[in-house]
């Protein structure tokens, strides 16, 4: 007696659907995280060289970074700039709503700081 081996068409369709769904979700979410890490990198590099600069100069420096990196998510006015000891700490927070399909969307809250907290 020969035993058949392989995948049934229903299993193939189910796994195909799962793979396509995960791929589409990844294609919509990954660019948002890439933008978050660009903002975080910009904030950390500005904070490292911000000693002696005013809040206005720091915000303008971030706006220049945002223009170069094509970041329209937040502006320099959205940054929370403070001083801890001798270090300038730049923090930001924003949320992104990613439409998935029909009336279902994914909401992600992004928070970051140059101090790493």
Residue pairs with C-beta under 8 A, 6 or more apart in sequence:
7 15
24 100
25 100
25 106
28 98
28 100
28 106
29 98
29 106
29 108
32 96
32 98
32 108
32 110
35 71
35 73
36 110
36 112
38 69
38 71
39 66
39 71
39 73
39 74
39 92
39 110
39 112
40 112
42 62
42 65
42 66
42 69
42 71
43 62
43 79
43 90
43 91
43 92
43 112
43 113
43 114
44 114
45 65
46 58
46 61
46 62
46 65
46 90
46 114
47 87
47 88
47 89
47 90
47 114
47 115
48 114
50 58
50 61
50 88
50 90
51 86
51 88
53 61
53 88
55 81
58 76
58 79
58 81
58 88
58 90
59 75
59 76
59 77
59 79
59 81
60 76
61 76
62 75
62 76
62 79
62 90
63 75
63 76
65 71
66 72
66 74
66 75
66 76
73 94
73 96
74 92
74 94
78 92
78 94
79 90
79 91
79 92
80 90
80 91
80 92
80 93
81 88
81 89
81 90
81 91
82 88
82 89
82 91
83 89
84 115
87 115
88 114
89 113
89 114
89 115
90 113
90 114
91 111
91 112
91 113
91 114
91 115
92 110
92 111
92 112
92 113
93 109
93 110
93 111
93 112
94 109
94 110
95 107
95 108
95 109
95 110
96 107
96 108
96 110
97 105
97 106
97 107
98 105
98 106
98 107
98 108
99 105
100 106
